[in-house]
Amino acid sequence: MLNHLVVAEVQNTMLGNMIVVSGAFVILLILLKHFAWGAVSDMMKKRENKIANDLDSAEESRVNAAKLEKQRQEQLMNSRSEAADIIKSAKDSGELSRQNILNETKEEVSRMKEKAHSDISLEKEAALSDVKDDVAAISLQIAEKILNKELSPEMHESLINQYIEGLGSNNETR
């Protein structure tokens, strides 16, 4: 019998312990809900908001990065276009300078040729004048020797002019 009593007592104790533990658990839940649930709930809400904000800011950063990349690409294209324009402008300017230099050189050469022709003409006239003077002197000496007399200035001039005309026609036929 004693055995019986001990078993019944163990069953009652177990049931009693279960009731006490369940009651304590319910009281603990009520206390947790009253004191800690609001703080834990607020903390979880803040964490949820922070994660949502982080996701939103990450998306915004991605969109901004895409915009910046697009702007950089546009700036790069503009820079390339400007560089091409600068190079074309420099080539055009160089070609224009080359043409100007060539034209100036041609004009200078033309002026030099004209001056040379003018100098040649002047030298030719000076040489012809010297030759005329020399021929006149020689012809006067020859005429004096041939005629053995002095010529008058009018006769002298007439002989010179005839001789020069003869020289001029000989030079022109050459």
Backbone hydrogen bonds in HBPLUS format (Angstrom, degrees):
<---DONOR---> <-ACCEPTOR-->    atom                        ^
c    i                          cat <-CA-CA->   ^        H-A-AA   ^      H-
h    n   atom  resd res      DA  || num        DHA   H-A  angle D-A-AA Bond
n    s   type  num  typ     dist DA aas  dist angle  dist       angle   num
A0004-HIS N   A0001-MET O   2.79 MM   3  4.88 116.3  2.20  95.6 112.3     1
A0005-LEU N   A0001-MET O   2.94 MM   4  6.33 157.7  1.99 159.3 164.6     2
A0006-VAL N   A0002-LEU O   3.02 MM   4  6.24 162.4  2.05 151.8 155.5     3
A0007-VAL N   A0003-ASN O   3.16 MM   4  6.35 157.9  2.21 147.0 152.4     4
A0008-ALA N   A0004-HIS O   3.04 MM   4  6.21 164.1  2.07 149.2 153.5     5
A0009-GLU N   A0005-LEU O   2.93 MM   4  5.99 153.2  2.00 144.1 152.2     6
A0010-VAL N   A0006-VAL O   2.97 MM   4  6.11 148.8  2.07 139.8 148.0     7
A0011-GLN N   A0007-VAL O   2.99 MM   4  6.25 155.7  2.05 148.8 154.8     8
A0012-ASN N   A0008-ALA O   3.03 MM   4  6.20 160.6  2.07 148.1 152.8     9
A0013-THR N   A0009-GLU O   2.89 MM   4  6.01 152.5  1.97 142.9 151.2    10
A0014-MET N   A0010-VAL O   2.94 MM   4  6.03 153.1  2.01 144.0 151.2    11
A0015-LEU N   A0011-GLN O   3.05 MM   4  6.18 160.2  2.09 144.2 149.5    12
A0016-GLY N   A0012-ASN O   2.80 MM   4  5.91 156.7  1.85 145.5 152.8    13
A0017-ASN N   A0013-THR O   2.73 MM   4  5.86 156.6  1.78 144.9 152.0    14
A0018-MET N   A0014-MET O   2.92 MM   4  6.09 151.7  2.00 142.9 150.7    15
A0019-ILE N   A0015-LEU O   3.02 MM   4  6.24 153.8  2.09 144.7 151.4    16
A0020-VAL N   A0016-GLY O   2.91 MM   4  6.12 164.6  1.93 151.7 156.0    17
A0021-VAL N   A0017-ASN O   2.81 MM   4  5.93 165.3  1.83 149.8 154.4    18
A0022-SER N   A0018-MET O   2.83 MM   4  5.88 159.8  1.87 143.3 149.7    19
A0023-GLY N   A0019-ILE O   2.87 MM   4  5.99 161.8  1.90 148.4 153.7    20
A0024-ALA N   A0020-VAL O   2.85 MM   4  6.06 162.2  1.88 149.4 154.8    21
A0025-PHE N   A0021-VAL O   2.84 MM   4  6.01 150.2  1.93 144.2 153.0    22
A0026-VAL N   A0022-SER O   2.90 MM   4  6.17 156.9  1.96 150.9 156.4    23
A0027-ILE N   A0023-GLY O   2.88 MM   4  6.13 162.2  1.91 153.4 158.5    24
A0028-LEU N   A0024-ALA O   2.79 MM   4  5.97 155.6  1.85 145.0 152.5    25
A0029-LEU N   A0025-PHE O   2.86 MM   4  6.13 154.1  1.92 147.3 154.2    26
A0030-ILE N   A0026-VAL O   2.94 MM   4  6.21 157.1  1.99 148.6 154.6    27
A0031-LEU N   A0027-ILE O   2.85 MM   4  6.13 159.9  1.89 151.9 157.7    28
A0032-LEU N   A0028-LEU O   2.80 MM   4  5.99 157.3  1.86 148.6 155.6    29
A0033-LYS N   A0029-LEU O   2.84 MM   4  6.00 160.4  1.87 148.3 153.8    30
A0034-HIS N   A0030-ILE O   2.92 MM   4  6.07 157.0  1.97 145.3 151.8    31
A0035-PHE N   A0031-LEU O   2.82 MM   4  5.93 168.5  1.83 154.7 157.7    32
A0036-ALA N   A0032-LEU O   2.77 MM   4  4.98 136.6  1.95 127.1 141.5    33
A0037-TRP N   A0032-LEU O   2.76 MM   5  5.95 143.9  1.89 156.2 157.5    34
A0040-VAL N   A0036-ALA O   2.90 MM   4  6.07 170.7  1.91 166.3 169.2    35
A0041-SER N   A0037-TRP O   2.81 MM   4  5.80 158.5  1.85 147.0 154.0    36
A0042-ASP N   A0038-GLY O   2.78 MM   4  5.94 159.4  1.82 147.0 152.8    37
A0043-MET N   A0039-ALA O   2.86 MM   4  6.03 159.2  1.90 146.6 153.0    38
A0044-MET N   A0040-VAL O   2.90 MM   4  6.12 157.0  1.96 147.9 154.0    39
A0045-LYS N   A0041-SER O   2.87 MM   4  6.09 151.5  1.96 146.3 154.8    40
A0046-LYS N   A0042-ASP O   2.80 MM   4  6.05 160.4  1.84 153.0 158.1    41
A0047-ARG N   A0043-MET O   2.97 MM   4  6.17 157.8  2.02 145.1 151.5    42
A0048-GLU N   A0044-MET O   2.86 MM   4  6.07 155.8  1.92 143.4 150.4    43
A0049-ASN N   A0045-LYS O   2.84 MM   4  6.14 160.0  1.88 150.6 155.9    44
A0050-LYS N   A0046-LYS O   2.83 MM   4  6.03 157.9  1.88 150.2 156.7    45
A0051-ILE N   A0047-ARG O   2.92 MM   4  6.13 162.0  1.95 151.7 155.9    46
A0052-ALA N   A0048-GLU O   2.94 MM   4  6.17 159.5  1.99 147.3 153.5    47
A0053-ASN N   A0049-ASN O   2.78 MM   4  6.00 159.9  1.82 150.6 156.5    48
A0054-ASP N   A0050-LYS O   2.79 MM   4  5.99 156.2  1.85 147.9 155.1    49
A0055-LEU N   A0051-ILE O   2.89 MM   4  6.14 155.4  1.95 147.9 154.3    50
A0056-ASP N   A0052-ALA O   2.86 MM   4  6.15 158.1  1.91 148.7 155.2    51
A0057-SER N   A0053-ASN O   2.74 MM   4  5.96 164.3  1.77 154.0 158.4    52
A0058-ALA N   A0054-ASP O   2.86 MM   4  5.97 148.6  1.96 141.0 150.1    53
A0059-GLU N   A0055-LEU O   2.95 MM   4  6.18 155.8  2.01 146.0 152.1    54
A0060-GLU N   A0056-ASP O   2.84 MM   4  6.10 158.0  1.88 149.0 155.8    55
A0061-SER N   A0057-SER O   2.78 MM   4  5.91 153.7  1.85 143.6 151.1    56
A0062-ARG N   A0058-ALA O   2.90 MM   4  6.12 151.8  1.98 143.3 151.1    57
A0063-VAL N   A0059-GLU O   2.93 MM   4  6.22 157.6  1.98 149.2 155.0    58
A0064-ASN N   A0060-GLU O   2.85 MM   4  6.10 161.3  1.89 149.9 155.4    59
A0065-ALA N   A0061-SER O   2.80 MM   4  5.96 155.1  1.87 146.5 153.8    60
A0066-ALA N   A0062-ARG O   2.93 MM   4  6.18 152.2  2.01 144.2 151.7    61
A0067-LYS N   A0063-VAL O   2.93 MM   4  6.26 154.6  2.00 147.9 154.9    62
A0068-LEU N   A0064-ASN O   2.82 MM   4  6.08 163.3  1.85 153.2 157.7    63
A0069-GLU N   A0065-ALA O   2.87 MM   4  6.04 156.7  1.93 146.2 152.9    64
A0070-LYS N   A0066-ALA O   2.93 MM   4  6.17 154.5  2.00 144.6 151.6    65
A0071-GLN N   A0067-LYS O   2.84 MM   4  6.14 157.4  1.89 151.7 158.3    66
A0072-ARG N   A0068-LEU O   2.82 MM   4  6.04 158.6  1.86 151.1 157.0    67
A0073-GLN N   A0069-GLU O   2.92 MM   4  6.14 155.9  1.98 145.9 152.5    68
A0074-GLU N   A0070-LYS O   2.93 MM   4  6.21 157.3  1.98 147.8 154.1    69
A0075-GLN N   A0071-GLN O   2.81 MM   4  6.06 161.3  1.84 151.7 157.1    70
A0076-LEU N   A0072-ARG O   2.79 MM   4  5.96 154.5  1.86 146.8 154.3    71
A0077-MET N   A0073-GLN O   2.89 MM   4  6.15 158.7  1.93 148.5 154.0    72
A0078-ASN N   A0074-GLU O   2.80 MM   4  6.07 158.3  1.85 150.0 156.6    73
A0079-SER N   A0075-GLN O   2.75 MM   4  5.93 155.7  1.81 147.5 154.7    74
A0080-ARG N   A0076-LEU O   2.87 MM   4  6.11 158.1  1.92 148.5 154.5    75
A0081-SER N   A0077-MET O   2.86 MM   4  6.09 156.8  1.92 146.5 153.4    76
A0082-GLU N   A0078-ASN O   2.76 MM   4  5.99 160.2  1.80 151.4 156.9    77
A0083-ALA N   A0079-SER O   2.79 MM   4  5.97 157.5  1.84 147.9 154.7    78
A0084-ALA N   A0080-ARG O   2.88 MM   4  6.11 157.2  1.93 146.9 153.1    79
A0085-ASP N   A0081-SER O   2.87 MM   4  6.15 153.4  1.95 146.2 154.1    80
A0086-ILE N   A0082-GLU O   2.80 MM   4  6.04 156.6  1.85 150.9 157.4    81
A0087-ILE N   A0083-ALA O   2.87 MM   4  6.10 161.7  1.90 150.7 155.6    82
A0088-LYS N   A0084-ALA O   2.88 MM   4  6.06 161.1  1.91 147.1 152.7    83
A0089-SER N   A0085-ASP O   2.79 MM   4  5.95 158.3  1.83 147.3 154.0    84
A0090-ALA N   A0086-ILE O   2.81 MM   4  6.03 156.6  1.86 148.2 154.8    85
A0091-LYS N   A0087-ILE O   2.85 MM   4  6.11 157.3  1.90 149.6 155.9    86
A0092-ASP N   A0088-LYS O   2.83 MM   4  6.06 163.2  1.86 151.9 156.7    87
A0093-SER N   A0089-SER O   2.79 MM   4  5.96 159.9  1.83 148.9 155.1    88
A0094-GLY N   A0090-ALA O   2.81 MM   4  5.98 157.2  1.87 146.1 152.7    89
A0095-GLU N   A0091-LYS O   2.83 MM   4  6.05 158.4  1.88 150.5 156.5    90
A0096-LEU N   A0092-ASP O   2.85 MM   4  6.06 157.0  1.90 148.3 155.0    91
A0097-SER N   A0093-SER O   2.83 MM   4  6.07 157.8  1.88 148.0 154.5    92
A0098-ARG N   A0094-GLY O   2.82 MM   4  6.03 156.8  1.87 146.9 153.8    93
A0099-GLN N   A0095-GLU O   2.88 MM   4  6.14 160.3  1.92 148.4 153.5    94
A0100-ASN N   A0096-LEU O   2.85 MM   4  6.10 159.2  1.90 149.2 155.4    95
A0101-ILE N   A0097-SER O   2.83 MM   4  6.05 161.7  1.87 152.4 157.3    96
A0102-LEU N   A0098-ARG O   2.84 MM   4  6.08 162.0  1.88 151.4 156.7    97
A0103-ASN N   A0099-GLN O   2.83 MM   4  6.04 162.4  1.86 151.5 156.5    98
A0104-GLU N   A0100-ASN O   2.83 MM   4  6.02 163.5  1.86 151.6 156.4    99
A0105-THR N   A0101-ILE O   2.82 MM   4  5.98 156.9  1.87 148.1 155.2   100
A0106-LYS N   A0102-LEU O   2.83 MM   4  6.06 160.0  1.86 150.9 156.4   101
A0107-GLU N   A0103-ASN O   2.86 MM   4  6.09 160.0  1.90 150.0 155.6   102
A0108-GLU N   A0104-GLU O   2.83 MM   4  6.04 157.5  1.88 147.3 154.0   103
A0109-VAL N   A0105-THR O   2.81 MM   4  6.05 160.3  1.85 152.1 157.5   104
A0110-SER N   A0106-LYS O   2.83 MM   4  6.04 157.3  1.88 147.0 153.8   105
A0111-ARG N   A0107-GLU O   2.82 MM   4  6.09 159.3  1.86 150.4 156.0   106
A0112-MET N   A0108-GLU O   2.80 MM   4  6.03 155.4  1.86 147.4 155.0   107
A0113-LYS N   A0109-VAL O   2.80 MM   4  6.06 153.7  1.86 149.6 156.7   108
A0114-GLU N   A0110-SER O   2.88 MM   4  6.14 164.6  1.91 152.2 156.4   109
A0115-LYS N   A0111-ARG O   2.82 MM   4  6.02 160.2  1.85 148.2 154.3   110
A0116-ALA N   A0112-MET O   2.76 MM   4  5.94 153.1  1.83 143.4 151.7   111
A0117-HIS N   A0113-LYS O   2.73 MM   4  6.02 162.3  1.76 155.0 159.6   112
A0118-SER N   A0114-GLU O   2.77 MM   4  5.98 157.9  1.82 147.2 154.3   113
A0119-ASP N   A0115-LYS O   2.68 MM   4  5.91 160.2  1.72 150.6 156.3   114
A0120-ILE N   A0116-ALA O   2.71 MM   4  5.90 157.9  1.75 149.5 156.5   115
A0121-SER N   A0117-HIS O   2.79 MM   4  6.01 158.2  1.84 147.3 153.5   116
A0122-LEU N   A0118-SER O   2.84 MM   4  6.11 161.7  1.88 150.6 155.8   117
A0123-GLU N   A0119-ASP O   2.74 MM   4  5.94 162.3  1.77 151.0 156.5   118
A0124-LYS N   A0120-ILE O   2.67 MM   4  5.82 153.6  1.74 147.7 156.2   119
A0125-GLU N   A0121-SER O   2.77 MM   4  6.01 160.0  1.81 150.7 155.8   120
A0126-ALA N   A0122-LEU O   2.76 MM   4  5.97 156.8  1.82 146.7 154.2   121
A0127-ALA N   A0123-GLU O   2.67 MM   4  5.85 160.4  1.70 147.8 154.0   122
A0128-LEU N   A0124-LYS O   2.71 MM   4  5.87 157.9  1.75 146.6 153.7   123
A0129-SER N   A0125-GLU O   2.74 MM   4  5.89 153.0  1.81 144.0 152.0   124
A0130-ASP N   A0126-ALA O   2.78 MM   4  6.06 155.9  1.84 147.2 154.2   125
A0131-VAL N   A0127-ALA O   2.71 MM   4  5.95 156.4  1.76 148.5 156.1   126
A0132-LYS N   A0128-LEU O   2.68 MM   4  5.92 152.5  1.76 143.7 152.2   127
A0133-ASP N   A0129-SER O   2.83 MM   4  6.11 159.8  1.87 147.6 153.1   128
A0134-ASP N   A0130-ASP O   2.74 MM   4  5.99 162.1  1.77 150.5 156.1   129
A0135-VAL N   A0131-VAL O   2.61 MM   4  5.73 164.8  1.63 153.4 158.4   130
A0136-ALA N   A0132-LYS O   2.68 MM   4  5.79 154.7  1.74 145.6 153.6   131
A0137-ALA N   A0133-ASP O   2.88 MM   4  6.13 158.1  1.93 146.3 152.2   132
A0138-ILE N   A0134-ASP O   2.77 MM   4  6.01 165.5  1.79 153.4 158.1   133
A0139-SER N   A0135-VAL O   2.62 MM   4  5.67 162.5  1.65 150.3 156.4   134
A0140-LEU N   A0136-ALA O   2.85 MM   4  5.90 149.0  1.94 140.5 149.2   135
A0141-GLN N   A0137-ALA O   2.93 MM   4  6.19 154.8  1.99 144.5 151.4   136
A0142-ILE N   A0138-ILE O   2.80 MM   4  6.07 158.2  1.84 151.9 158.5   137
A0143-ALA N   A0139-SER O   2.73 MM   4  5.83 161.6  1.76 145.4 151.4   138
A0144-GLU N   A0140-LEU O   2.87 MM   4  6.00 155.6  1.93 144.4 151.1   139
A0145-LYS N   A0141-GLN O   2.96 MM   4  6.15 153.5  2.04 141.6 149.2   140
A0146-ILE N   A0142-ILE O   2.72 MM   4  5.97 156.6  1.77 151.7 159.1   141
A0147-LEU N   A0143-ALA O   2.73 MM   4  5.76 169.0  1.74 150.8 154.8   142
A0148-ASN N   A0144-GLU O   2.48 MM   4  4.84 120.7  1.81 124.8 141.1   143
A0156-HIS N   A0152-SER O   2.85 MM   4  6.01 160.4  1.89 158.3 165.0   144
A0157-GLU N   A0153-PRO O   2.94 MM   4  6.06 158.9  1.98 144.5 149.3   145
A0158-SER N   A0154-GLU O   3.04 MM   4  6.19 154.8  2.10 142.1 149.2   146
A0159-LEU N   A0155-MET O   2.93 MM   4  6.18 162.9  1.96 154.3 157.7   147
A0160-ILE N   A0156-HIS O   3.01 MM   4  6.24 161.5  2.04 149.8 155.2   148
A0161-ASN N   A0157-GLU O   2.96 MM   4  6.12 166.6  1.97 151.1 154.5   149
A0162-GLN N   A0158-SER O   3.08 MM   4  6.26 158.6  2.12 148.3 154.0   150
A0163-TYR N   A0159-LEU O   2.96 MM   4  6.16 161.1  2.00 149.6 155.0   151
A0164-ILE N   A0160-ILE O   2.82 MM   4  6.04 160.5  1.85 156.4 162.1   152
A0165-GLU N   A0161-ASN O   2.99 MM   4  6.07 160.8  2.02 147.0 151.9   153
A0166-GLY N   A0162-GLN O   3.06 MM   4  6.25 150.1  2.15 141.6 149.9   154
A0167-LEU N   A0163-TYR O   2.88 MM   4  6.26 147.6  1.99 144.4 153.8   155
A0168-GLY N   A0164-ILE O   2.73 MM   4  5.97 161.5  1.76 155.5 160.7   156
A0169-SER N   A0165-GLU O   3.03 MM   4  6.19 158.2  2.08 144.6 149.4   157
A0170-ASN N   A0166-GLY O   3.10 MM   4  6.26 147.4  2.21 137.2 146.2   158
A0171-ASN N   A0167-LEU O   2.88 MM   4  6.14 156.3  1.94 154.4 160.2   159
A0172-GLU N   A0168-GLY O   3.05 MM   4  6.18 151.2  2.14 143.9 151.4   160
A0173-THR N   A0169-SER O   3.33 MM   4  6.42 144.3  2.47 136.8 144.0   161
A0174-ARG N   A0171-ASN O   3.28 MM   3  5.33 142.0  2.44  96.6 107.1   162
